[in-house]
């Protein structure tokens, strides 16, 4: 039997994953975890403004999407580390490119916004 999934149906998981990955918190977590295993408390410190609850929820989504591996060590108290998967490391390279692009064009974008605001603020 042939697969009859429509392009829209096939795109839904893609849109869902992009929503998780492109989120404000996910990007910060992926960048923070890019340099090796990172603990929950370190992520909490490095991802500015994130609440414990939002960090927990975002970590679960990233783990579910196959972007993070959660490792629990049998210590007292338990030690938990998060590590990027291979696909997350590939994604990180893309995020670095996007970040570089944003930094390179920050001034141009700011000027475009000022120009737009001047022209659209007519009484």
Secondary structure, 3 states (H helix, E strand, C coil): CCCCCCHHHHHHHHHHHHHHHHCHHHHHHHHHHHHCCEEHHHHHHHCCCCCHHHHHHHHHHHHHCCCEEEEEECCCCCEEEEEECHHHHHHHHHHHHHHHHHHHHHHHHHHHHHHHHHHHCCC
